[in-house]
Amino acid sequence: MNVTEYLLKPVNAQELTQTLQKLKCQLDQELADQRDIEKLRRNYQESLPVLREQFLVGLLEGRVPQQRVQAQAEMFQLHLAAKYWTVALVHAEGDSAQALADATPLRSAQELVPLSVAKTVGEILGRFCHFTSFLYMDNVVILADFQSDNDVTSLITGLNEVCKSASRVLGGDISAGVGGLCTDLNEISRSYQQAQSALDYSAIMGEGRAIYIKDVEPDTSVQLQFGEQEERALINAIKLGGEEEITKVVNELFSRFEAQLIPVGQYQVYLVELVTALLRVVRTYELNTDEVFGEEFNYFTTIFSHSPSKIRQWLIEACTRISAQVKRERLDSTKLLARNAKQYIEEHYMDPEISVEKLCAVLHVSPAYFSTVFKRETEMSFVSYLTEVRLQHALSLLNTTDDKTYVIAGKVGYTEPNYFSYVFKKRFGVSPSKYRQAAPPPRDNSEKPVGK
């Protein structure tokens, strides 16, 4: 509970002052430590490897916002002067990893196999190219950079050496997959996916070697993918933005393939992925598909029979309708939440242990979110509303029964009769006992009635 001092009664002013001065010194020192630039710099340097790896993983998964890639890449000392980038994966596949571990001293620690492969990569690959490597999903991930697109052959040669050397050390086959080249770090996620595909070909091409995706899938130079980052931007515009933001995001998505000469088939696949993302939103929020897409909506007719300009406009209109329905659903859900909360309070006001936390556990929402919604919908806080409900029931009991004040206090959820009397008098201007004796009705000092 962060208790640092305690005082014994009676407490005099001098003792209290000394205690508070001592606490002030402690707080000042804590604040000074937090502002200590050198300490912050040391903490940052210690955290740098973890932050760097998080950034690299974010690049692979396409989760780093485009505007932050350059700045963070420079901060983590990536080779920004490079003209080309590619991702390679080195991995002991499935049963092979088990066989490697069983055939070596690593048989009792299979999780160390990737570390052994990573050590081999570090010892050998530097002779062939400039790279950054790290472990991710049981793979050794290699982010290589070049000045010429022909330099990728050096990477492949070096990876073949890595596979051979790691196989000798571990006693089994190691495979590598190399993705296509890209000219921008923002495209690394595509190269990573291609490296995964290349690694899958080891089942056909044979393990123990590096497989370059362009050798097995020659037409991968121009690709357009609706990735996680693009989907997140579109969904955020739908959920949080308006028509202007939606139009901006859709225009940016279409500008990607308008700037590239891509096959019609890729363009159509891109649109299928985009529309599929919209359908997921519609399904998640259980929206009316007829209202969103129209009663005669046909997934394939829309995508394959219209021009890009018509599809773009159709998407903007569909996203705008989804946005309106999502916001309407959100508004309806907050009203329902407040209504359910009122009902719960009405049924449990007599429980002295009733609390926001207990109510939120029943409603399956967080206390912070509930408090915001309830205050907006009722113009009262939870405590104020609960107090009002309790006092209204107390009035009814005072008017219709001969129960003692302390009995009524217990019936409406107050364990302390004195506190009940205090709250009652603050609300109505008179104590409960005087209320019974008074001929005229009590004065109402409240600003808002229950439930408004």
ZAMARGU-4260 file (C-alpha; in steps of 0.2 Angstrom, whole numbers, plus 5000, padded with zeros to 4 digits):
<rodrens>
0) 5000/5000/5000 | 5016/5011/4999 | 5015/5015/5018 | 5032/5023/5022 | 5028/5030/5040
5) 5015/5029/5053 | 5011/5040/5068 | 5005/5036/5085 | 4991/5047/5092 | 4991/5060/5099
10) 5000/5068/5085 | 5007/5086/5087 | 5011/5098/5074 | 5030/5097/5075 | 5030/5078/5073
15) 5018/5079/5058 | 5029/5092/5050 | 5045/5082/5052 | 5037/5067/5045 | 5030/5077/5030
20) 5047/5085/5027 | 5055/5068/5027 | 5042/5061/5015 | 5045/5077/5004 | 5064/5073/5003
25) 5060/5055/4998 | 5048/5061/4984 | 5061/5074/4978 | 5074/5061/4977 | 5063/5049/4967
30) 5059/5063/4955 | 5077/5067/4953 | 5081/5049/4950 | 5068/5049/4936 | 5075/5064/4928
35) 5093/5058/4929 | 5098/5059/4911 | 5113/5048/4913 | 5103/5034/4922 | 5089/5035/4908
40) 5103/5034/4895 | 5110/5018/4904 | 5093/5010/4905 | 5090/5014/4886 | 5106/5006/4881
45) 5102/4991/4891 | 5085/4990/4883 | 5092/4993/4866 | 5094/4975/4860 | 5076/4971/4865
50) 5069/4987/4857 | 5079/4983/4841 | 5073/4965/4840 | 5055/4971/4842 | 5057/4984/4828
55) 5064/4970/4817 | 5050/4958/4821 | 5038/4973/4817 | 5046/4975/4800 | 5044/4957/4796
60) 5025/4957/4801 | 5022/4974/4793 | 5017/4982/4809 | 5029/4997/4809 | 5020/5013/4802
65) 5028/5019/4786 | 5032/5036/4793 | 5042/5028/4808 | 5052/5015/4798 | 5066/5027/4793
70) 5069/5035/4809 | 5069/5019/4819 | 5080/5010/4807 | 5093/5024/4809 | 5091/5023/4828
75) 5094/5005/4828 | 5109/5007/4816 | 5103/4998/4801 | 5113/5000/4785 | 5102/5014/4777
80) 5114/5017/4763 | 5109/5001/4755 | 5099/5000/4739 | 5092/4983/4741 | 5086/4972/4755
85) 5081/4954/4757 | 5075/4942/4771 | 5082/4925/4773 | 5077/4911/4785 | 5088/4897/4791
90) 5079/4883/4800 | 5079/4864/4805 | 5062/4858/4799 | 5051/4848/4810 | 5058/4830/4812
95) 5075/4836/4806 | 5076/4847/4822 | 5072/4832/4833 | 5085/4821/4823 | 5098/4835/4825
100) 5095/4836/4844 | 5095/4817/4846 | 5111/4815/4837 | 5121/4828/4846 | 5124/4833/4864
105) 5109/4845/4862 | 5097/4830/4863 | 5092/4836/4881 | 5090/4854/4876 | 5082/4855/4858
110) 5078/4874/4861 | 5097/4877/4859 | 5097/4871/4841 | 5092/4888/4834 | 5105/4896/4845
115) 5118/4884/4838 | 5113/4888/4820 | 5113/4907/4824 | 5131/4905/4830 | 5136/4897/4814
120) 5127/4911/4804 | 5137/4924/4814 | 5153/4915/4811 | 5152/4912/4792 | 5140/4924/4783
125) 5149/4940/4787 | 5162/4935/4774 | 5149/4936/4760 | 5137/4951/4764 | 5132/4964/4776
130) 5117/4958/4787 | 5108/4958/4803 | 5102/4942/4811 | 5090/4937/4826 | 5080/4923/4831
135) 5061/4923/4828 | 5049/4908/4827 | 5062/4895/4828 | 5071/4903/4813 | 5087/4912/4812
140) 5081/4928/4802 | 5094/4937/4791 | 5090/4954/4785 | 5103/4957/4772 | 5107/4973/4762
145) 5116/4976/4745 | 5122/4989/4734 | 5118/4979/4718 | 5104/4966/4715 | 5118/4954/4709
150) 5125/4954/4726 | 5111/4942/4732 | 5121/4928/4724 | 5134/4931/4738 | 5121/4929/4751
155) 5115/4912/4743 | 5133/4906/4742 | 5136/4911/4760 | 5120/4903/4766 | 5125/4886/4757
160) 5141/4887/4768 | 5131/4890/4783 | 5119/4875/4780 | 5134/4864/4777 | 5144/4870/4792
165) 5128/4869/4804 | 5124/4852/4797 | 5141/4845/4801 | 5140/4853/4819 | 5123/4846/4822
170) 5123/4830/4813 | 5108/4833/4801 | 5101/4844/4787 | 5099/4863/4789 | 5089/4873/4775
175) 5088/4891/4771 | 5075/4901/4761 | 5079/4918/4753 | 5065/4930/4748 | 5065/4943/4734
180) 5074/4959/4734 | 5065/4975/4739 | 5071/4993/4738 | 5062/5000/4753 | 5062/4993/4771
185) 5043/4996/4771 | 5042/4981/4759 | 5052/4969/4770 | 5037/4960/4776 | 5034/4954/4758
190) 5052/4947/4756 | 5049/4938/4773 | 5034/4930/4766 | 5043/4925/4751 | 5057/4918/4761
195) 5045/4907/4771 | 5038/4901/4754 | 5056/4897/4748 | 5059/4887/4764 | 5044/4877/4760
200) 5051/4871/4744 | 5065/4862/4753 | 5053/4847/4754 | 5054/4846/4735 | 5071/4853/4731
205) 5080/4844/4745 | 5086/4850/4762 | 5103/4856/4767 | 5104/4870/4755 | 5098/4888/4752
210) 5083/4891/4740 | 5080/4907/4732 | 5062/4911/4729 | 5065/4918/4711 | 5073/4902/4706
215) 5057/4892/4710 | 5044/4906/4707 | 5052/4918/4694 | 5037/4930/4693 | 5038/4937/4711
220) 5047/4953/4706 | 5031/4963/4706 | 5018/4959/4719 | 5004/4969/4727 | 4998/4963/4744
225) 4984/4969/4756 | 4994/4966/4772 | 4991/4969/4790 | 4996/4987/4790 | 4985/4991/4776
230) 4970/4982/4784 | 4973/4991/4801 | 4973/5008/4793 | 4957/5004/4784 | 4948/4997/4799
235) 4954/5012/4810 | 4947/5024/4797 | 4930/5015/4797 | 4929/5013/4816 | 4936/5030/4821
240) 4936/5042/4806 | 4923/5049/4795 | 4920/5050/4776 | 4935/5061/4773 | 4947/5049/4782
245) 4939/5034/4774 | 4941/5042/4757 | 4959/5046/4760 | 4964/5028/4765 | 4955/5020/4751
250) 4963/5032/4738 | 4980/5028/4746 | 4977/5009/4744 | 4972/5011/4726 | 4987/5022/4722
255) 4998/5008/4726 | 4993/4997/4711 | 4990/5012/4700 | 5008/5016/4702 | 5014/4998/4697
260) 5012/4989/4681 | 5004/4973/4689 | 4995/4958/4681 | 4976/4959/4681 | 4975/4943/4692
265) 4986/4951/4706 | 4975/4967/4705 | 4959/4956/4707 | 4967/4946/4722 | 4971/4962/4730
270) 4953/4968/4729 | 4947/4951/4735 | 4958/4953/4751 | 4952/4971/4753 | 4933/4966/4752
275) 4936/4951/4763 | 4943/4963/4777 | 4927/4973/4775 | 4916/4957/4777 | 4926/4952/4793
280) 4921/4969/4800 | 4903/4967/4795 | 4903/4949/4803 | 4912/4955/4819 | 4899/4969/4822
285) 4884/4958/4816 | 4879/4972/4804 | 4865/4971/4791 | 4874/4966/4775 | 4860/4972/4764
290) 4862/4989/4771 | 4880/4989/4768 | 4882/4982/4751 | 4865/4982/4744 | 4852/4968/4742
295) 4859/4962/4725 | 4878/4962/4731 | 4888/4949/4722 | 4906/4947/4729 | 4914/4942/4712
300) 4903/4952/4700 | 4908/4968/4710 | 4927/4964/4709 | 4928/4957/4691 | 4916/4967/4681
305) 4919/4985/4686 | 4933/4997/4682 | 4945/5002/4696 | 4937/5020/4697 | 4920/5012/4700
310) 4926/5000/4713 | 4935/5013/4722 | 4919/5024/4723 | 4910/5008/4728 | 4922/5004/4742
315) 4922/5022/4749 | 4903/5021/4750 | 4903/5004/4758 | 4916/5009/4771 | 4906/5024/4775
320) 4890/5014/4778 | 4899/5002/4788 | 4907/5016/4798 | 4889/5023/4802 | 4882/5006/4807
325) 4897/5003/4818 | 4895/5020/4827 | 4877/5017/4829 | 4880/5000/4836 | 4892/5007/4848
330) 4880/5020/4853 | 4866/5007/4856 | 4878/4996/4866 | 4882/5010/4878 | 4864/5014/4881
335) 4861/4995/4884 | 4876/4995/4896 | 4869/5009/4906 | 4852/5001/4906 | 4858/4985/4912
340) 4869/4994/4925 | 4853/5003/4932 | 4844/4986/4933 | 4858/4978/4942 | 4859/4993/4955
345) 4840/4992/4957 | 4841/4973/4961 | 4856/4974/4972 | 4856/4991/4981 | 4853/4983/4997
350) 4870/4974/4996 | 4883/4984/5006 | 4897/4976/4996 | 4891/4982/4979 | 4904/4991/4969
355) 4909/4996/4952 | 4921/4981/4951 | 4908/4969/4956 | 4895/4976/4943 | 4908/4977/4929
360) 4912/4958/4932 | 4894/4955/4929 | 4893/4966/4913 | 4910/4960/4907 | 4918/4978/4904
365) 4932/4987/4912 | 4928/4999/4927 | 4936/5014/4918 | 4926/5011/4902 | 4910/5008/4912
370) 4912/5024/4923 | 4915/5034/4907 | 4899/5027/4898 | 4888/5027/4914 | 4892/5045/4918
375) 4889/5050/4899 | 4872/5041/4899 | 4865/5046/4916 | 4874/5062/4920 | 4878/5054/4937
380) 4893/5044/4943 | 4890/5026/4949 | 4891/5031/4967 | 4879/5046/4965 | 4867/5035/4956
385) 4868/5021/4969 | 4866/5033/4983 | 4851/5041/4975 | 4843/5024/4973 | 4846/5019/4991
390) 4839/5035/4998 | 4823/5034/4987 | 4820/5017/4994 | 4824/5024/5012 | 4811/5037/5009
395) 4798/5024/5004 | 4802/5013/5020 | 4801/5029/5031 | 4784/5033/5024 | 4777/5015/5024
400) 4784/5006/5039 | 4788/5009/5057 | 4805/5002/5056 | 4819/5010/5066 | 4831/5021/5057
405) 4846/5009/5059 | 4835/4994/5052 | 4830/5005/5037 | 4849/5009/5035 | 4853/4991/5034
410) 4839/4987/5022 | 4846/5000/5009 | 4864/4994/5010 | 4871/5005/5024 | 4880/4996/5038
415) 4883/5012/5048 | 4867/5020/5054 | 4876/5037/5058 | 4883/5037/5040 | 4866/5034/5033
420) 4859/5048/5043 | 4873/5060/5037 | 4870/5055/5019 | 4851/5057/5021 | 4852/5074/5029
425) 4864/5080/5015 | 4852/5075/5002 | 4836/5080/5009 | 4841/5094/5022 | 4834/5084/5037
430) 4838/5068/5047 | 4828/5053/5044 | 4820/5054/5061 | 4815/5072/5058 | 4808/5068/5041
435) 4796/5056/5049 | 4790/5070/5061 | 4789/5083/5048 | 4772/5088/5041 | 4778/5095/5025
440) 4788/5085/5013 | 4807/5086/5015 | 4817/5099/5005 | 4825/5091/4989 | 4843/5097/4988
445) 4848/5086/4973 | 4851/5093/4956 | 4845/5078/4946 | 4832/5064/4949 | 4835/5046/4948
450) 4837/5039/4931 | 4838/5055/4921
</rodrens>
